[in-house]
Amino acid sequence: MRLKRLERFRTGGTGTKMKLGIPLPNSAKGLVLMTCPNPACVPSRFQLGGPAKGSDGQPAAIPAGLRAAARRDVGQSAITCPYCGADHDLQAFISDEDRKYALKVVRWAATQDAADHLADAFKKMCREVNARSSRGGMFSMRMSFKRGSRPPAPRAHREDLLRHVQCPVCTRKYGVYAIALFCPGCGAPNLSVHFAREVELLREQVSLASKAGDEDKDELAFRILGDAHENVVTAVETYLKHIHAFLVRRRFPAEAEEQFSKKVVGNAFQNVQKARALYAKLGIDPFAPLSAPDLRWFTDNLEKRHVLGHNLGLADRTYAAPGGRELPGRIVRLCADEVLRFAELAGSVVRGLETLPEFQPPTVPAPPASPAPTG
């Protein structure tokens, strides 16, 4: 029996014991779904595009100046989880959905090949009966066979995740849930890549606020800028929280669950002093990249977030208490340049944390030196 449909997926083996390779379903942007095999990894699901190709059609090599940031060369089968940083072979990351889809494809192809074989056998039998019947006799009979409709091949729909970026080291495209620490393709740290996307979105919000101001919609412009300002605080809190959790898991795995408890963390990462206290346990000052004046300005803007998000922008007595701030009941000052400066300072904090050893490629020991020739 010829298995014509199954043979399309053949990658090796023999005709009776084929090795099959079923292509993984792509999303609209050409990415395939991956799931981290680490059961403790959250959110674990991400999407990955194929390696960038050079002019010769082969995977393009990582430029020499960026090679030190990557864990592996382009084209290798290993994958890095963008969330927890675990390295495994590509097969370990294939999602359960895609494994089930592959089985459906194999089952459909085998069933249709078997049905084709039976249909050919029935057609042959009909031709033989008809040939004998046509030789003459008192009675004649003709047989015919018509196959029923064929079921369509299985299809899979994969939606793209919301955050879609490209690694600056290996240029591979991938999708994640809002934030990731590493490129899944080459394993390079990609924190700053994701924060750059946050800044890009903030610039678009600032542009919308500017357009509203040009149309004499000043209150709308203020609200949009206020939302942008709050988004900076949200991004700072999210990145500090995720980085802290990653570092604690790496350095003190036995204490991880206790360190992540709501009682310990709370909203600490919305406050400079509280965030510093948590990071101090790791021997890290996350705000070290900021100068003293920049840090004071950064701290004021973290505190401004409360009145923007919870008091319609009206300064309350707590916010107005330090000198130089708006009087209670007055609208806080806010302009586009301040929002963008706030975002850039937050980016400096993220880029500083990205240089920590836990984000760098593992150091490979140098091979032992060859013995010096004698004689």
VOTORDREN-358891 format. One line per 4 residues: number of its first residue (from 0); their letters; for each residue x, y, z of C-alpha. Coordinates in steps of 0.25 Angstrom, whole numbers, padded with zeros to 4 digits. Example, Ala and Ser with C-alpha at 12.3 -4.5 7.8 and 13.67 -1.06 7.14 Angstrom:
% VOTORDREN-358891
0 = as = 0049,-0018,0031 ~ 0055,-0004,0029;
% end
This chain:
% VOTORDREN-358891
0 = mrlk = 0000,0000,0000 ~ 0006,0014,-0004 ~ 0004,0024,0007 ~ 0005,0036,-0002;
4 = rler = 0000,0046,0008 ~ 0009,0042,0019 ~ 0021,0041,0010 ~ 0020,0056,0009;
8 = frtg = 0024,0058,0023 ~ 0035,0047,0023 ~ 0049,0051,0028 ~ 0055,0038,0029;
12 = gtgt = 0053,0023,0032 ~ 0048,0013,0022 ~ 0035,0011,0015 ~ 0028,0003,0025;
16 = kmkl = 0035,0010,0037 ~ 0035,0025,0033 ~ 0041,0036,0042 ~ 0031,0048,0040;
20 = gipl = 0033,0063,0042 ~ 0020,0070,0043 ~ 0022,0085,0041 ~ 0017,0094,0053;
24 = pnsa = 0005,0103,0051 ~ 0009,0118,0049 ~ 0002,0130,0054 ~ -0002,0141,0045;
28 = kglv = 0012,0147,0047 ~ 0019,0134,0044 ~ 0022,0130,0058 ~ 0021,0116,0065;
32 = lmtc = 0016,0114,0079 ~ 0026,0109,0089 ~ 0023,0105,0104 ~ 0034,0105,0114;
36 = pnpa = 0036,0091,0120 ~ 0039,0096,0134 ~ 0026,0094,0142 ~ 0029,0106,0151;
40 = cvps = 0031,0116,0139 ~ 0020,0126,0138 ~ 0014,0130,0128 ~ 0023,0119,0120;
44 = rfql = 0016,0121,0106 ~ 0023,0129,0096 ~ 0024,0130,0080 ~ 0037,0129,0072;
48 = ggpa = 0040,0132,0057 ~ 0050,0125,0049 ~ 0065,0129,0048 ~ 0068,0141,0039;
52 = kgsd = 0074,0137,0026 ~ 0086,0142,0019 ~ 0087,0145,0004 ~ 0091,0130,0002;
56 = gqpa = 0078,0125,0008 ~ 0085,0120,0021 ~ 0083,0125,0035 ~ 0091,0138,0036;
60 = aipa = 0102,0138,0046 ~ 0102,0148,0058 ~ 0111,0160,0055 ~ 0125,0158,0062;
64 = glra = 0122,0170,0071 ~ 0110,0165,0077 ~ 0114,0150,0078 ~ 0118,0151,0093;
68 = aarr = 0104,0154,0097 ~ 0098,0141,0091 ~ 0098,0128,0097 ~ 0099,0120,0084;
72 = dvgq = 0101,0122,0069 ~ 0089,0124,0060 ~ 0083,0111,0054 ~ 0085,0102,0067;
76 = sait = 0073,0094,0072 ~ 0074,0099,0086 ~ 0064,0109,0091 ~ 0064,0119,0103;
80 = cpyc = 0051,0121,0111 ~ 0050,0137,0110 ~ 0043,0137,0124 ~ 0052,0127,0133;
84 = gadh = 0064,0126,0125 ~ 0064,0111,0124 ~ 0071,0105,0112 ~ 0066,0092,0106;
88 = dlqa = 0065,0086,0092 ~ 0055,0091,0083 ~ 0046,0078,0084 ~ 0045,0081,0099;
92 = fisd = 0038,0094,0096 ~ 0027,0088,0086 ~ 0013,0091,0092 ~ 0003,0081,0095;
96 = edrk = -0006,0087,0085 ~ 0004,0085,0074 ~ 0007,0071,0078 ~ -0008,0068,0078;
100 = yalk = -0009,0075,0064 ~ 0002,0067,0059 ~ -0005,0054,0063 ~ -0018,0059,0056;
104 = vvrw = -0010,0061,0043 ~ -0003,0047,0044 ~ -0017,0041,0047 ~ -0024,0048,0035;
108 = aatq = -0013,0045,0025 ~ -0012,0030,0029 ~ -0027,0029,0029 ~ -0028,0036,0015;
112 = daad = -0017,0027,0009 ~ -0024,0015,0014 ~ -0037,0019,0008 ~ -0030,0022,-0005;
116 = hlad = -0024,0008,-0005 ~ -0038,0002,-0002 ~ -0044,0010,-0013 ~ -0034,0006,-0023;
120 = afkk = -0036,-0009,-0019 ~ -0052,-0007,-0021 ~ -0050,0000,-0034 ~ -0041,-0011,-0039;
124 = mcre = -0051,-0022,-0035 ~ -0062,-0014,-0042 ~ -0053,-0014,-0055 ~ -0051,-0029,-0054;
128 = vnar = -0066,-0032,-0052 ~ -0070,-0023,-0063 ~ -0060,-0029,-0072 ~ -0065,-0043,-0069;
132 = ssrg = -0079,-0039,-0071 ~ -0077,-0033,-0084 ~ -0073,-0046,-0091 ~ -0087,-0050,-0093;
136 = gmfs = -0098,-0059,-0087 ~ -0112,-0059,-0082 ~ -0110,-0048,-0072 ~ -0100,-0036,-0071;
140 = mrms = -0097,-0028,-0059 ~ -0088,-0016,-0057 ~ -0082,-0011,-0044 ~ -0078,0003,-0041;
144 = fkrg = -0071,0009,-0029 ~ -0072,0024,-0024 ~ -0064,0029,-0013 ~ -0071,0038,-0003;
148 = srpp = -0066,0052,0001 ~ -0052,0053,0007 ~ -0051,0060,0020 ~ -0042,0073,0020;
152 = apra = -0028,0072,0025 ~ -0027,0077,0040 ~ -0024,0092,0041 ~ -0019,0100,0053;
156 = hred = -0021,0114,0057 ~ -0011,0121,0065 ~ -0013,0136,0069 ~ -0001,0145,0071;
160 = llrh = 0003,0149,0085 ~ 0001,0164,0088 ~ 0016,0167,0090 ~ 0024,0165,0077;
164 = vqcp = 0039,0169,0077 ~ 0052,0166,0069 ~ 0065,0162,0076 ~ 0076,0172,0072;
168 = vctr = 0087,0161,0074 ~ 0081,0150,0065 ~ 0070,0158,0058 ~ 0060,0147,0061;
172 = kygv = 0046,0151,0063 ~ 0038,0146,0075 ~ 0025,0149,0083 ~ 0023,0148,0098;
176 = yaia = 0013,0153,0109 ~ 0017,0168,0111 ~ 0031,0165,0116 ~ 0043,0156,0115;
180 = lfcp = 0057,0155,0120 ~ 0064,0147,0109 ~ 0063,0145,0094 ~ 0058,0130,0092;
184 = gcga = 0066,0129,0079 ~ 0080,0132,0083 ~ 0078,0134,0098 ~ 0084,0148,0099;
188 = pnls = 0078,0157,0110 ~ 0066,0165,0104 ~ 0061,0174,0116 ~ 0065,0187,0109;
192 = vhfa = 0059,0182,0096 ~ 0045,0181,0103 ~ 0047,0194,0111 ~ 0050,0201,0098;
196 = reve = 0036,0196,0093 ~ 0030,0202,0105 ~ 0037,0216,0102 ~ 0032,0215,0088;
200 = llre = 0018,0213,0092 ~ 0019,0225,0102 ~ 0024,0233,0091 ~ 0011,0230,0083;
204 = qvsl = 0003,0234,0095 ~ 0011,0247,0096 ~ 0008,0250,0082 ~ -0007,0247,0084;
208 = aska = -0007,0257,0095 ~ 0000,0267,0087 ~ -0010,0266,0076 ~ -0021,0268,0086;
212 = gded = -0015,0280,0091 ~ -0013,0286,0077 ~ -0028,0284,0076 ~ -0031,0292,0089;
216 = kdel = -0035,0279,0096 ~ -0026,0283,0108 ~ -0033,0274,0118 ~ -0032,0262,0109;
220 = afri = -0017,0265,0106 ~ -0015,0265,0121 ~ -0022,0252,0123 ~ -0014,0245,0112;
224 = lgda = -0001,0250,0118 ~ -0006,0246,0132 ~ -0008,0232,0126 ~ 0005,0232,0120;
228 = henv = 0012,0236,0133 ~ 0005,0225,0140 ~ 0009,0215,0130 ~ 0024,0218,0133;
232 = vtav = 0021,0215,0148 ~ 0014,0202,0144 ~ 0026,0198,0135 ~ 0036,0202,0146;
236 = etyl = 0029,0193,0156 ~ 0027,0182,0146 ~ 0041,0181,0142 ~ 0047,0183,0156;
240 = khih = 0037,0172,0161 ~ 0041,0162,0150 ~ 0056,0164,0151 ~ 0056,0163,0166;
244 = aflv = 0048,0150,0165 ~ 0057,0144,0155 ~ 0070,0148,0163 ~ 0064,0142,0176;
248 = rrrf = 0061,0129,0169 ~ 0075,0128,0163 ~ 0082,0132,0176 ~ 0073,0127,0187;
252 = paea = 0063,0117,0182 ~ 0060,0111,0195 ~ 0055,0125,0200 ~ 0048,0129,0187;
256 = eeqf = 0033,0126,0191 ~ 0035,0134,0204 ~ 0042,0146,0197 ~ 0030,0147,0187;
260 = skkv = 0019,0147,0197 ~ 0009,0159,0196 ~ 0013,0162,0211 ~ 0028,0163,0207;
264 = vgna = 0026,0170,0194 ~ 0013,0178,0194 ~ 0015,0190,0185 ~ 0029,0192,0189;
268 = fqnv = 0034,0194,0175 ~ 0026,0207,0174 ~ 0035,0213,0184 ~ 0050,0215,0183;
272 = qkar = 0053,0213,0197 ~ 0045,0200,0198 ~ 0050,0195,0185 ~ 0064,0198,0190;
276 = alya = 0062,0190,0203 ~ 0057,0177,0195 ~ 0069,0178,0185 ~ 0079,0181,0196;
280 = klgi = 0077,0166,0201 ~ 0083,0163,0188 ~ 0094,0173,0189 ~ 0089,0181,0178;
284 = dpfa = 0085,0196,0177 ~ 0075,0196,0165 ~ 0076,0212,0164 ~ 0091,0212,0164;
288 = plsa = 0091,0217,0149 ~ 0084,0230,0153 ~ 0091,0242,0159 ~ 0086,0248,0172;
292 = pdlr = 0078,0260,0165 ~ 0072,0250,0155 ~ 0068,0240,0166 ~ 0061,0252,0174;
296 = wftd = 0054,0256,0161 ~ 0051,0241,0158 ~ 0045,0239,0173 ~ 0036,0251,0172;
300 = nlek = 0030,0246,0159 ~ 0028,0232,0165 ~ 0020,0239,0176 ~ 0013,0248,0166;
304 = rhvl = 0007,0235,0161 ~ -0003,0234,0173 ~ -0010,0247,0170 ~ -0011,0245,0155;
308 = ghnl = -0016,0231,0157 ~ -0025,0233,0169 ~ -0028,0248,0171 ~ -0031,0253,0157;
312 = glad = -0018,0260,0157 ~ -0021,0268,0169 ~ -0010,0270,0179 ~ -0013,0265,0193;
316 = rtya = -0007,0269,0206 ~ 0003,0257,0206 ~ 0008,0260,0192 ~ 0008,0275,0194;
320 = apgg = 0016,0274,0208 ~ 0030,0274,0202 ~ 0035,0288,0198 ~ 0034,0293,0183;
324 = relp = 0021,0284,0180 ~ 0007,0289,0176 ~ -0002,0294,0187 ~ -0013,0284,0192;
328 = griv = -0025,0284,0183 ~ -0017,0289,0171 ~ -0014,0281,0158 ~ 0000,0275,0158;
332 = rlca = 0009,0280,0147 ~ 0011,0271,0135 ~ 0017,0272,0122 ~ 0022,0263,0110;
336 = devl = 0036,0265,0113 ~ 0035,0261,0127 ~ 0028,0248,0123 ~ 0039,0245,0113;
340 = rfae = 0050,0248,0123 ~ 0043,0239,0133 ~ 0043,0228,0123 ~ 0057,0230,0119;
344 = lags = 0062,0230,0134 ~ 0054,0217,0136 ~ 0061,0211,0124 ~ 0074,0214,0130;
348 = vvrg = 0070,0206,0143 ~ 0066,0194,0134 ~ 0079,0195,0125 ~ 0087,0195,0138;
352 = letl = 0081,0182,0144 ~ 0082,0175,0130 ~ 0098,0176,0132 ~ 0097,0166,0144;
356 = pefq = 0104,0153,0143 ~ 0091,0145,0143 ~ 0087,0151,0130 ~ 0100,0149,0123;
360 = pptv = 0103,0136,0115 ~ 0110,0125,0123 ~ 0125,0126,0123 ~ 0131,0114,0116;
364 = papp = 0144,0109,0122 ~ 0156,0110,0113 ~ 0161,0097,0108 ~ 0174,0092,0114;
368 = aspa = 0186,0097,0107 ~ 0194,0086,0099 ~ 0207,0082,0104 ~ 0219,0089,0099;
372 = ptg = 0227,0080,0089 ~ 0239,0074,0094 ~ 0252,0070,0087;
% end
